[in-house]
Amino acid sequence: MIENYDKITKVLASSLGLSVAELVRCYDRATTADFAALCELMCLGFGMVDNLSPEIIAWRYFDFTHNISDIFVLRYQGQLIGAVGAEPINIKVGDREYQGIRAADIVVHPDHGKRGIGAWMNLHLQHTFPIVMAMGSNERSDTMVRRLFRPMNCRHHFKILFSIKNYLGVRGWPAFLIKLISPPAALALFLLRKPHLVPLPQDYELAVSDNTEQLKLFFNSSHYQPRSANIALRSAEFCRWRYDLNPKSHFGVLHLHHKRGLVGYAIIKLNDSEIIKDFQLMDWDLFPEYRDEKHLRMLFSAAVNYALKQGAPSLCVMTSDQLSRNSLRKTGFSLRSLDDGFFLFAKGEVPAEVFDERKWFLSFCDTDEAL
C-alpha cells in the first residue's frame, strides 16, 4: 500500500478538512507537553493496561534516544487523535545496516475511528524509514497490520516445564487430582530433564547479576561481532535502557566466562505477577568463536538451572534461528507453537534477503509482549 501513500494522504486530509501539508505538519514526534494527553489517549484506546501506564510510556518513548520522543502523534483541533510508537533500531541485513524503527502501540481516538488514521500513520512511517518492524497485533489492528506489513512466519516458541502442580492448576484440574499426580509427575520431569542439561566444564564459570553493567565488556570487546543473521542490533546502551531502566524491571543477567574472560550472556525475565508466572529467556549471545551448539547448550542449561533455583514454574523462549532452535530442543525445551506475529516492511533499497524467514534472529527482546 505504500505506493498509494499520496492518494491516501489526500483522502484523509480532505476528511479532516485539512490540506495535505497541514496533515503532515500535524503528525510529528510527541513532546513532553503532550505527555498527559498521550497517556489519556492510550487509556481511551487500550483501557487500563499495565504495559501502558504513564510510567512505562515515559520510559519507553521519552527516555531511550536523543530524539524529543520516540512516539509520533497526530494533532487535530487541539487534541491528540492518534499515536504510534516508533522505537529506533539499527537493523543489519547481510553486511549493511539500516536505521529503522519498531512500530508499536498504534492507537486512534474512538471519536475518529474508521477513517484510516491508524493505517495512514503507519504508511507515513513506511514512507519515512527504510525498514519498519512490528511485533504482534491485537484483534482490532490485526487486519490493518497484515495489509500494511508482510507476515513473517518465523517466531518459534519453546517451553520447559518445572512445576506440574502449577501447570495442572492453571488448567483447572481438581485439587485432589493435582495432589495425587504431582509428586510422581515431578520426579518423572526431573529424570527426563537431567540428561539434557550440560554441566559447565572446569575452565568455564557462570556469574549472575541483576543489571547489565558487565555487558559493556561484551559489546565493547574487540572479539564481539553481530550475528550474521538479519537482526535488530543490540548494544550495551540498548540493554541498559531495555532492562536496567525499565520500571517493571525484574531480570537476572547470566554471564558466561571462559578462562576468566566474558564470552557470552543470557537475560532472564523473572515474572512473579498473579497473572504471569512463567519466566522468559529474553535474549542471549556469544562471541563468534563460541556461537555453536555446544556453548548455546551450556548457556541454555545455565538458564534452566537459574530459573529452577528462582522457583519458576517454567521457562519460555522465543527464537527464529535454526542453531538456537536445535540447541533448545537438545537442552530439553519443547516447541509449543510457530506463529507469524513478526511483521515487516522494507523499501526497495533494502536487499530482498530481509524477507527471508530463515535469516532472521529474533528473541523476546524484540517483542512488545515481553516488556
C-alpha atoms as a printed R data frame, in Angstrom:
    type eleno elety resid chain resno       x       y      z
1   ATOM     1    CA   MET     A     1   0.000   0.000  0.000
2   ATOM     2    CA   ILE     A     2   2.981   2.333  0.279
3   ATOM     3    CA   GLU     A     3   2.595   3.164 -3.412
4   ATOM     4    CA   ASN     A     4  -0.840   4.611 -2.556
5   ATOM     5    CA   TYR     A     5   0.557   6.797  0.223
6   ATOM     6    CA   ASP     A     6  -0.005  10.109 -1.596
7   ATOM     7    CA   LYS     A     7  -3.559   9.181 -2.542
8   ATOM     8    CA   ILE     A     8  -4.465   8.023  0.980
9   ATOM     9    CA   THR     A     9  -2.895  11.165  2.443
10  ATOM    10    CA   LYS     A    10  -5.120  13.351  0.254
11  ATOM    11    CA   VAL     A    11  -8.244  11.396  1.198
12  ATOM    12    CA   LEU     A    12  -7.525  11.581  4.938
13  ATOM    13    CA   ALA     A    13  -6.603  15.268  4.785
14  ATOM    14    CA   SER     A    14  -9.851  16.022  2.976
15  ATOM    15    CA   SER     A    15 -11.922  14.072  5.525
16  ATOM    16    CA   LEU     A    16 -10.365  16.147  8.322
17  ATOM    17    CA   GLY     A    17 -10.790  19.421  6.445
18  ATOM    18    CA   LEU     A    18  -7.030  19.901  6.128
19  ATOM    19    CA   SER     A    19  -4.610  20.352  3.285
20  ATOM    20    CA   VAL     A    20  -2.016  17.638  2.713
21  ATOM    21    CA   ALA     A    21   0.711  19.938  4.030
22  ATOM    22    CA   GLU     A    22  -1.318  20.685  7.171
23  ATOM    23    CA   LEU     A    23  -1.958  16.986  7.819
24  ATOM    24    CA   VAL     A    24   1.729  16.122  7.526
25  ATOM    25    CA   ARG     A    25   2.653  19.018  9.850
26  ATOM    26    CA   CYS     A    26   0.112  17.770 12.398
27  ATOM    27    CA   TYR     A    27   1.860  14.387 12.550
28  ATOM    28    CA   ASP     A    28   5.152  14.624 14.417
29  ATOM    29    CA   ARG     A    29   7.061  13.359 17.416
30  ATOM    30    CA   ALA     A    30   5.341  13.955 20.723
31  ATOM    31    CA   THR     A    31   6.843  16.466 23.126
32  ATOM    32    CA   THR     A    32   6.785  16.384 26.907
33  ATOM    33    CA   ALA     A    33   3.873  18.832 26.695
34  ATOM    34    CA   ASP     A    34   1.861  16.039 25.022
35  ATOM    35    CA   PHE     A    35   2.558  13.505 27.756
36  ATOM    36    CA   ALA     A    36  -0.664  13.809 29.768
37  ATOM    37    CA   ALA     A    37  -2.834  13.837 26.634
38  ATOM    38    CA   LEU     A    38  -0.896  10.862 25.258
39  ATOM    39    CA   CYS     A    39  -1.499   8.827 28.419
40  ATOM    40    CA   GLU     A    40  -5.193   9.698 28.235
41  ATOM    41    CA   LEU     A    41  -5.339   8.652 24.571
42  ATOM    42    CA   MET     A    42  -3.661   5.317 25.342
43  ATOM    43    CA   CYS     A    43  -6.163   4.719 28.129
44  ATOM    44    CA   LEU     A    44  -9.071   5.533 25.800
45  ATOM    45    CA   GLY     A    45  -7.740   3.206 23.138
46  ATOM    46    CA   PHE     A    46  -6.496   0.273 25.214
47  ATOM    47    CA   GLY     A    47  -8.080   0.665 28.642
48  ATOM    48    CA   MET     A    48  -6.095   0.441 31.867
49  ATOM    49    CA   VAL     A    49  -3.194  -1.723 30.688
50  ATOM    50    CA   ASP     A    50  -0.156  -2.279 32.887
51  ATOM    51    CA   ASN     A    51   2.223  -2.106 29.909
52  ATOM    52    CA   LEU     A    52   0.865   1.340 29.002
53  ATOM    53    CA   SER     A    53   0.939   3.002 32.397
54  ATOM    54    CA   PRO     A    54   2.281   6.587 32.445
55  ATOM    55    CA   GLU     A    55   5.494   5.238 33.976
56  ATOM    56    CA   ILE     A    56   6.005   2.765 31.124
57  ATOM    57    CA   ILE     A    57   5.092   5.314 28.434
58  ATOM    58    CA   ALA     A    58   7.622   7.785 29.877
59  ATOM    59    CA   TRP     A    59  10.354   5.135 29.927
60  ATOM    60    CA   ARG     A    60   9.632   3.604 26.556
61  ATOM    61    CA   TYR     A    61   9.087   6.685 24.436
62  ATOM    62    CA   PHE     A    62  10.796   9.578 26.197
63  ATOM    63    CA   ASP     A    63  13.992   8.073 27.676
64  ATOM    64    CA   PHE     A    64  15.707   5.993 25.001
65  ATOM    65    CA   THR     A    65  17.319   8.297 22.437
66  ATOM    66    CA   HIS     A    66  18.301  11.902 21.856
67  ATOM    67    CA   ASN     A    67  15.012  12.457 19.991
68  ATOM    68    CA   ILE     A    68  12.437  14.534 21.845
69  ATOM    69    CA   SER     A    69  10.471  11.282 21.907
70  ATOM    70    CA   ASP     A    70  10.083   8.002 20.062
71  ATOM    71    CA   ILE     A    71   6.342   8.211 19.549
72  ATOM    72    CA   PHE     A    72   4.536  10.036 16.760
73  ATOM    73    CA   VAL     A    73   1.212  11.734 17.418
74  ATOM    74    CA   LEU     A    74  -1.464  13.230 15.186
75  ATOM    75    CA   ARG     A    75  -2.802  16.539 16.486
76  ATOM    76    CA   TYR     A    76  -6.195  17.810 15.365
77  ATOM    77    CA   GLN     A    77  -8.231  20.734 16.667
78  ATOM    78    CA   GLY     A    78  -6.210  20.980 19.856
79  ATOM    79    CA   GLN     A    79  -6.245  17.306 20.803
80  ATOM    80    CA   LEU     A    80  -4.348  14.119 20.047
81  ATOM    81    CA   ILE     A    81  -6.388  11.811 17.853
82  ATOM    82    CA   GLY     A    82  -3.761   9.206 17.023
83  ATOM    83    CA   ALA     A    83  -0.366   7.890 18.067
84  ATOM    84    CA   VAL     A    84   2.087   5.192 17.089
85  ATOM    85    CA   GLY     A    85   5.294   4.202 18.841
86  ATOM    86    CA   ALA     A    86   8.459   4.324 16.744
87  ATOM    87    CA   GLU     A    87  11.281   2.724 18.721
88  ATOM    88    CA   PRO     A    88  14.520   3.377 16.791
89  ATOM    89    CA   ILE     A    89  16.553   0.312 15.863
90  ATOM    90    CA   ASN     A    90  19.596  -0.381 13.741
91  ATOM    91    CA   ILE     A    91  18.829  -3.382 11.568
92  ATOM    92    CA   LYS     A    92  21.569  -5.435  9.969
93  ATOM    93    CA   VAL     A    93  20.658  -7.062  6.664
94  ATOM    94    CA   GLY     A    94  23.534  -9.018  5.179
95  ATOM    95    CA   ASP     A    95  26.597  -6.836  5.692
96  ATOM    96    CA   ARG     A    96  24.732  -3.500  5.704
97  ATOM    97    CA   GLU     A    97  22.994  -1.583  8.483
98  ATOM    98    CA   TYR     A    98  19.796   0.426  8.170
99  ATOM    99    CA   GLN     A    99  18.210   2.863 10.595
100 ATOM   100    CA   GLY     A   100  14.719   1.519 11.022
101 ATOM   101    CA   ILE     A   101  12.009   1.539 13.647
102 ATOM   102    CA   ARG     A   102   9.882  -0.900 15.571
103 ATOM   103    CA   ALA     A   103   6.254   0.261 15.361
104 ATOM   104    CA   ALA     A   104   4.126  -0.329 18.453
105 ATOM   105    CA   ASP     A   105   1.099   0.853 20.423
106 ATOM   106    CA   ILE     A   106  -0.958   2.085 17.466
107 ATOM   107    CA   VAL     A   107  -3.940   3.937 18.877
108 ATOM   108    CA   VAL     A   108  -6.682   6.148 17.409
109 ATOM   109    CA   HIS     A   109  -9.132   8.239 19.403
110 ATOM   110    CA   PRO     A   110 -12.514   6.435 19.468
111 ATOM   111    CA   ASP     A   111 -14.260   9.543 18.082
112 ATOM   112    CA   HIS     A   112 -12.101   9.357 14.953
113 ATOM   113    CA   GLY     A   113 -12.155   5.638 14.257
114 ATOM   114    CA   LYS     A   114 -12.746   4.054 10.845
115 ATOM   115    CA   ARG     A   115 -11.186   6.966  8.989
116 ATOM   116    CA   GLY     A   116  -7.993   5.123  8.156
117 ATOM   117    CA   ILE     A   117  -5.916   7.170 10.603
118 ATOM   118    CA   GLY     A   118  -4.093   4.138 12.019
119 ATOM   119    CA   ALA     A   119  -3.228   2.880  8.543
120 ATOM   120    CA   TRP     A   120  -2.076   6.325  7.421
121 ATOM   121    CA   MET     A   121   0.171   6.810 10.465
122 ATOM   122    CA   ASN     A   122   1.872   3.511  9.677
123 ATOM   123    CA   LEU     A   123   2.160   4.369  5.995
124 ATOM   124    CA   HIS     A   124   3.804   7.660  6.911
125 ATOM   125    CA   LEU     A   125   6.405   5.771  8.950
126 ATOM   126    CA   GLN     A   126   6.990   3.446  5.998
127 ATOM   127    CA   HIS     A   127   7.332   6.498  3.764
128 ATOM   128    CA   THR     A   128   9.961   7.906  6.156
129 ATOM   129    CA   PHE     A   129  12.057   4.904  7.253
130 ATOM   130    CA   PRO     A   130  13.661   2.165  5.100
131 ATOM   131    CA   ILE     A   131  12.615  -0.674  7.437
132 ATOM   132    CA   VAL     A   132   9.675  -0.852  9.829
133 ATOM   133    CA   MET     A   133   9.162  -3.840 12.129
134 ATOM   134    CA   ALA     A   134   6.022  -4.680 14.068
135 ATOM   135    CA   MET     A   135   5.697  -7.442 16.642
136 ATOM   136    CA   GLY     A   136   2.284  -8.922 17.298
137 ATOM   137    CA   SER     A   137  -1.042  -7.159 16.934
138 ATOM   138    CA   ASN     A   138  -4.309  -7.044 18.801
139 ATOM   139    CA   GLU     A   139  -7.638  -8.072 17.288
140 ATOM   140    CA   ARG     A   140  -8.547  -4.519 16.308
141 ATOM   141    CA   SER     A   141  -5.307  -3.844 14.452
142 ATOM   142    CA   ASP     A   142  -4.593  -7.317 13.064
143 ATOM   143    CA   THR     A   143  -6.252  -6.803  9.672
144 ATOM   144    CA   MET     A   144  -4.576  -3.434  9.180
145 ATOM   145    CA   VAL     A   145  -1.137  -4.735 10.156
146 ATOM   146    CA   ARG     A   146  -1.445  -7.689  7.780
147 ATOM   147    CA   ARG     A   147  -2.426  -5.330  4.985
148 ATOM   148    CA   LEU     A   148   0.488  -2.944  5.554
149 ATOM   149    CA   PHE     A   149   3.258  -5.375  6.520
150 ATOM   150    CA   ARG     A   150   4.468  -8.751  5.343
151 ATOM   151    CA   PRO     A   151   3.804 -11.502  7.914
152 ATOM   152    CA   MET     A   152   6.980 -13.448  8.704
153 ATOM   153    CA   ASN     A   153   6.225 -16.946  9.930
154 ATOM   154    CA   CYS     A   154   9.376 -17.442 11.979
155 ATOM   155    CA   ARG     A   155   8.564 -16.982 15.666
156 ATOM   156    CA   HIS     A   156   9.222 -20.362 17.289
157 ATOM   157    CA   HIS     A   157   8.010 -20.596 20.894
158 ATOM   158    CA   PHE     A   158   9.644 -23.104 23.245
159 ATOM   159    CA   LYS     A   159   8.976 -24.011 26.851
160 ATOM   160    CA   ILE     A   160  10.473 -26.201 29.546
161 ATOM   161    CA   LEU     A   161   8.200 -27.151 32.415
162 ATOM   162    CA   PHE     A   162   9.340 -27.335 36.039
163 ATOM   163    CA   SER     A   163   6.122 -27.450 38.075
164 ATOM   164    CA   ILE     A   164   3.428 -29.996 37.230
165 ATOM   165    CA   LYS     A   165   1.354 -28.645 40.129
166 ATOM   166    CA   ASN     A   166   1.301 -25.155 38.644
167 ATOM   167    CA   TYR     A   167   0.683 -26.480 35.131
168 ATOM   168    CA   LEU     A   168  -2.339 -28.531 36.170
169 ATOM   169    CA   GLY     A   169  -3.653 -25.774 38.426
170 ATOM   170    CA   VAL     A   170  -3.690 -23.252 35.599
171 ATOM   171    CA   ARG     A   171  -5.676 -25.742 33.528
172 ATOM   172    CA   GLY     A   172  -8.305 -26.137 36.209
173 ATOM   173    CA   TRP     A   173  -7.622 -29.671 37.394
174 ATOM   174    CA   PRO     A   174  -9.308 -30.614 40.706
175 ATOM   175    CA   ALA     A   175  -7.087 -30.055 43.739
176 ATOM   176    CA   PHE     A   176  -7.222 -33.699 44.872
177 ATOM   177    CA   LEU     A   177  -6.030 -34.934 41.470
178 ATOM   178    CA   ILE     A   178  -3.216 -32.383 41.402
179 ATOM   179    CA   LYS     A   179  -2.109 -33.519 44.853
180 ATOM   180    CA   LEU     A   180  -2.178 -37.148 43.725
181 ATOM   181    CA   ILE     A   181  -0.429 -36.720 40.381
182 ATOM   182    CA   SER     A   182   2.125 -34.000 41.140
183 ATOM   183    CA   PRO     A   183   4.797 -35.949 43.110
184 ATOM   184    CA   PRO     A   184   5.350 -38.806 40.622
185 ATOM   185    CA   ALA     A   185   4.994 -36.432 37.661
186 ATOM   186    CA   ALA     A   186   7.558 -34.041 39.162
187 ATOM   187    CA   LEU     A   187  10.002 -36.920 39.616
188 ATOM   188    CA   ALA     A   188   9.455 -38.019 36.020
189 ATOM   189    CA   LEU     A   189  10.059 -34.445 34.825
190 ATOM   190    CA   PHE     A   190  13.312 -34.276 36.769
191 ATOM   191    CA   LEU     A   191  14.561 -37.604 35.425
192 ATOM   192    CA   LEU     A   192  13.667 -36.669 31.853
193 ATOM   193    CA   ARG     A   193  15.207 -33.208 32.107
194 ATOM   194    CA   LYS     A   194  18.503 -34.063 33.782
195 ATOM   195    CA   PRO     A   195  20.214 -35.853 30.828
196 ATOM   196    CA   HIS     A   196  19.569 -32.834 28.592
197 ATOM   197    CA   LEU     A   197  21.345 -30.308 30.801
198 ATOM   198    CA   VAL     A   198  25.013 -29.651 30.112
199 ATOM   199    CA   PRO     A   199  27.311 -29.008 33.095
200 ATOM   200    CA   LEU     A   200  29.938 -26.302 32.789
201 ATOM   201    CA   PRO     A   201  33.453 -27.626 32.091
202 ATOM   202    CA   GLN     A   202  36.125 -26.763 34.666
203 ATOM   203    CA   ASP     A   203  37.534 -23.814 32.734
204 ATOM   204    CA   TYR     A   204  34.096 -22.151 32.442
205 ATOM   205    CA   GLU     A   205  32.342 -20.097 35.097
206 ATOM   206    CA   LEU     A   206  28.910 -18.554 35.440
207 ATOM   207    CA   ALA     A   207  28.230 -15.266 37.201
208 ATOM   208    CA   VAL     A   208  24.819 -13.752 37.893
209 ATOM   209    CA   SER     A   209  23.849 -10.114 38.360
210 ATOM   210    CA   ASP     A   210  20.700  -8.011 38.439
211 ATOM   211    CA   ASN     A   211  21.978  -5.385 35.975
212 ATOM   212    CA   THR     A   212  23.641  -5.168 32.571
213 ATOM   213    CA   GLU     A   213  26.780  -3.257 33.591
214 ATOM   214    CA   GLN     A   214  29.076  -6.163 32.676
215 ATOM   215    CA   LEU     A   215  27.629  -6.310 29.161
216 ATOM   216    CA   LYS     A   216  29.739  -3.263 28.299
217 ATOM   217    CA   LEU     A   217  32.702  -5.654 28.384
218 ATOM   218    CA   PHE     A   218  30.897  -7.929 25.940
219 ATOM   219    CA   PHE     A   219  29.677  -5.400 23.372
220 ATOM   220    CA   ASN     A   220  32.788  -3.206 23.547
221 ATOM   221    CA   SER     A   221  35.190  -6.121 23.186
222 ATOM   222    CA   SER     A   222  37.262  -6.471 20.016
223 ATOM   223    CA   HIS     A   223  36.019 -10.092 19.918
224 ATOM   224    CA   TYR     A   224  32.383  -9.056 19.540
225 ATOM   225    CA   GLN     A   225  30.739  -9.104 16.137
226 ATOM   226    CA   PRO     A   226  26.987  -9.035 15.467
227 ATOM   227    CA   ARG     A   227  25.369 -12.249 14.363
228 ATOM   228    CA   SER     A   228  25.466 -12.987 10.649
229 ATOM   229    CA   ALA     A   229  21.658 -13.157 10.649
230 ATOM   230    CA   ASN     A   230  19.283 -10.296  9.909
231 ATOM   231    CA   ILE     A   231  18.853  -8.725 13.321
232 ATOM   232    CA   ALA     A   232  17.799  -5.623 15.215
233 ATOM   233    CA   LEU     A   233  21.211  -4.892 16.685
234 ATOM   234    CA   ARG     A   234  21.848  -4.965 20.432
235 ATOM   235    CA   SER     A   235  24.289  -2.756 22.313
236 ATOM   236    CA   ALA     A   236  25.293  -2.042 25.894
237 ATOM   237    CA   GLU     A   237  23.303   1.196 25.760
238 ATOM   238    CA   PHE     A   238  20.212  -0.587 24.443
239 ATOM   239    CA   CYS     A   239  20.431  -3.308 27.105
240 ATOM   240    CA   ARG     A   240  20.774  -0.723 29.863
241 ATOM   241    CA   TRP     A   241  17.614   1.012 28.644
242 ATOM   242    CA   ARG     A   242  15.702  -2.209 27.948
243 ATOM   243    CA   TYR     A   243  16.450  -3.866 31.275
244 ATOM   244    CA   ASP     A   244  18.096  -1.628 33.904
245 ATOM   245    CA   LEU     A   245  15.934   1.458 33.343
246 ATOM   246    CA   ASN     A   246  12.723  -0.487 32.757
247 ATOM   247    CA   PRO     A   247  10.277   0.457 35.563
248 ATOM   248    CA   LYS     A   248   8.966  -3.113 35.548
249 ATOM   249    CA   SER     A   249  12.483  -4.479 35.558
250 ATOM   250    CA   HIS     A   250  12.960  -7.799 37.298
251 ATOM   251    CA   PHE     A   251  15.692  -9.543 35.365
252 ATOM   252    CA   GLY     A   252  18.582 -11.856 36.000
253 ATOM   253    CA   VAL     A   253  21.672 -11.489 33.812
254 ATOM   254    CA   LEU     A   254  23.853 -14.580 33.381
255 ATOM   255    CA   HIS     A   255  27.479 -14.056 32.339
256 ATOM   256    CA   LEU     A   256  29.387 -16.976 30.844
257 ATOM   257    CA   HIS     A   257  33.152 -16.792 31.396
258 ATOM   258    CA   HIS     A   258  35.859 -18.901 29.793
259 ATOM   259    CA   LYS     A   259  39.344 -18.738 31.273
260 ATOM   260    CA   ARG     A   260  38.222 -15.705 33.291
261 ATOM   261    CA   GLY     A   261  37.041 -13.797 30.224
262 ATOM   262    CA   LEU     A   262  33.407 -12.941 29.463
263 ATOM   263    CA   VAL     A   263  32.321 -14.811 26.315
264 ATOM   264    CA   GLY     A   264  28.511 -14.768 26.439
265 ATOM   265    CA   TYR     A   265  25.381 -13.742 28.292
266 ATOM   266    CA   ALA     A   266  21.719 -14.583 28.771
267 ATOM   267    CA   ILE     A   267  18.974 -12.382 30.222
268 ATOM   268    CA   ILE     A   268  16.001 -13.884 32.039
269 ATOM   269    CA   LYS     A   269  12.817 -12.062 32.942
270 ATOM   270    CA   LEU     A   270  11.565 -13.086 36.370
271 ATOM   271    CA   ASN     A   271   7.783 -12.969 36.237
272 ATOM   272    CA   ASP     A   272   6.059 -13.077 39.589
273 ATOM   273    CA   SER     A   273   2.706 -11.429 38.947
274 ATOM   274    CA   GLU     A   274  -0.596 -13.067 39.799
275 ATOM   275    CA   ILE     A   275  -1.351 -13.481 36.089
276 ATOM   276    CA   ILE     A   276   2.022 -14.456 34.595
277 ATOM   277    CA   LYS     A   277   4.487 -16.638 36.471
278 ATOM   278    CA   ASP     A   278   6.417 -18.230 33.604
279 ATOM   279    CA   PHE     A   279   9.981 -16.927 33.390
280 ATOM   280    CA   GLN     A   280  11.164 -15.779 29.959
281 ATOM   281    CA   LEU     A   281  14.592 -16.148 28.400
282 ATOM   282    CA   MET     A   282  14.715 -12.699 26.837
283 ATOM   283    CA   ASP     A   283  17.980 -12.660 24.912
284 ATOM   284    CA   TRP     A   284  21.386 -14.301 24.616
285 ATOM   285    CA   ASP     A   285  24.587 -14.091 22.631
286 ATOM   286    CA   LEU     A   286  28.152 -15.371 22.498
287 ATOM   287    CA   PHE     A   287  31.341 -14.216 20.848
288 ATOM   288    CA   PRO     A   288  31.537 -15.509 17.239
289 ATOM   289    CA   GLU     A   289  34.006 -18.301 18.021
290 ATOM   290    CA   TYR     A   290  31.609 -19.588 20.715
291 ATOM   291    CA   ARG     A   291  28.405 -19.417 18.652
292 ATOM   292    CA   ASP     A   292  27.872 -23.140 18.307
293 ATOM   293    CA   GLU     A   293  25.558 -25.769 19.708
294 ATOM   294    CA   LYS     A   294  27.967 -26.790 22.462
295 ATOM   295    CA   HIS     A   295  28.141 -23.327 24.010
296 ATOM   296    CA   LEU     A   296  24.496 -22.490 23.436
297 ATOM   297    CA   ARG     A   297  23.532 -25.633 25.325
298 ATOM   298    CA   MET     A   298  25.823 -24.528 28.166
299 ATOM   299    CA   LEU     A   299  24.096 -21.155 28.236
300 ATOM   300    CA   PHE     A   300  20.575 -22.596 27.979
301 ATOM   301    CA   SER     A   301  21.349 -25.197 30.657
302 ATOM   302    CA   ALA     A   302  22.598 -22.439 32.948
303 ATOM   303    CA   ALA     A   303  19.375 -20.510 32.293
304 ATOM   304    CA   VAL     A   304  17.291 -23.583 33.183
305 ATOM   305    CA   ASN     A   305  19.186 -24.142 36.434
306 ATOM   306    CA   TYR     A   306  18.918 -20.462 37.343
307 ATOM   307    CA   ALA     A   307  15.161 -20.393 36.697
308 ATOM   308    CA   LEU     A   308  14.725 -23.549 38.771
309 ATOM   309    CA   LYS     A   309  16.598 -22.023 41.723
310 ATOM   310    CA   GLN     A   310  14.395 -18.933 41.498
311 ATOM   311    CA   GLY     A   311  11.283 -21.100 41.816
312 ATOM   312    CA   ALA     A   312   9.983 -20.609 38.276
313 ATOM   313    CA   PRO     A   313   7.163 -22.963 37.209
314 ATOM   314    CA   SER     A   314   8.545 -22.924 33.657
315 ATOM   315    CA   LEU     A   315  10.909 -21.117 31.311
316 ATOM   316    CA   CYS     A   316   9.722 -19.823 27.927
317 ATOM   317    CA   VAL     A   317  11.822 -18.852 24.921
318 ATOM   318    CA   MET     A   318  11.022 -17.355 21.534
319 ATOM   319    CA   THR     A   319  13.532 -17.549 18.722
320 ATOM   320    CA   SER     A   320  13.787 -17.904 14.970
321 ATOM   321    CA   ASP     A   321  17.258 -19.154 14.035
322 ATOM   322    CA   GLN     A   322  17.961 -22.823 13.410
323 ATOM   323    CA   LEU     A   323  21.011 -23.041 15.682
324 ATOM   324    CA   SER     A   324  19.118 -21.764 18.724
325 ATOM   325    CA   ARG     A   325  16.132 -23.980 17.959
326 ATOM   326    CA   ASN     A   326  18.275 -27.109 17.706
327 ATOM   327    CA   SER     A   327  20.139 -26.216 20.895
328 ATOM   328    CA   LEU     A   328  16.911 -25.573 22.805
329 ATOM   329    CA   ARG     A   329  15.474 -28.942 21.795
330 ATOM   330    CA   LYS     A   330  18.638 -30.739 22.878
331 ATOM   331    CA   THR     A   331  18.510 -28.893 26.208
332 ATOM   332    CA   GLY     A   332  15.041 -30.298 26.888
333 ATOM   333    CA   PHE     A   333  12.787 -27.493 25.645
334 ATOM   334    CA   SER     A   334   9.624 -28.393 23.738
335 ATOM   335    CA   LEU     A   335   8.328 -26.494 20.721
336 ATOM   336    CA   ARG     A   336   4.930 -25.065 21.640
337 ATOM   337    CA   SER     A   337   3.942 -23.001 18.623
338 ATOM   338    CA   LEU     A   338   5.074 -21.283 15.457
339 ATOM   339    CA   ASP     A   339   3.388 -18.029 14.507
340 ATOM   340    CA   ASP     A   340   3.642 -15.045 12.199
341 ATOM   341    CA   GLY     A   341   3.492 -12.362 14.877
342 ATOM   342    CA   PHE     A   342   6.504 -10.672 13.286
343 ATOM   343    CA   PHE     A   343   5.553  -8.203 10.555
344 ATOM   344    CA   LEU     A   344   7.962  -6.403  8.278
345 ATOM   345    CA   PHE     A   345   8.083  -3.563  5.772
346 ATOM   346    CA   ALA     A   346  11.181  -2.680  3.754
347 ATOM   347    CA   LYS     A   347  11.726  -0.215  0.936
348 ATOM   348    CA   GLY     A   348  13.119  -1.317 -2.404
349 ATOM   349    CA   GLU     A   349  16.613  -0.130 -1.466
350 ATOM   350    CA   VAL     A   350  16.862  -2.907  1.148
351 ATOM   351    CA   PRO     A   351  18.097  -6.288 -0.193
352 ATOM   352    CA   ALA     A   352  15.369  -8.887 -0.744
353 ATOM   353    CA   GLU     A   353  17.012 -11.211  1.806
354 ATOM   354    CA   VAL     A   354  15.403  -9.078  4.516
355 ATOM   355    CA   PHE     A   355  12.247 -11.112  3.823
356 ATOM   356    CA   ASP     A   356  13.998 -14.482  4.109
357 ATOM   357    CA   GLU     A   357  12.489 -16.001  7.253
358 ATOM   358    CA   ARG     A   358  15.449 -18.366  7.616
359 ATOM   359    CA   LYS     A   359  17.911 -15.487  8.004
360 ATOM   360    CA   TRP     A   360  16.416 -13.685 10.990
361 ATOM   361    CA   PHE     A   361  17.410 -13.793 14.638
362 ATOM   362    CA   LEU     A   362  14.553 -12.890 16.972
363 ATOM   363    CA   SER     A   363  14.005 -13.226 20.697
364 ATOM   364    CA   PHE     A   364  11.596 -11.872 23.309
365 ATOM   365    CA   CYS     A   365  13.886  -8.836 23.394
366 ATOM   366    CA   ASP     A   366  12.320  -7.828 20.062
367 ATOM   367    CA   THR     A   367   8.717  -8.035 21.236
368 ATOM   368    CA   ASP     A   368   6.215  -5.764 22.940
369 ATOM   369    CA   GLU     A   369   4.520  -8.501 24.931
370 ATOM   370    CA   ALA     A   370   7.647  -9.158 26.993
371 ATOM   371    CA   LEU     A   371   8.269  -5.617 28.248
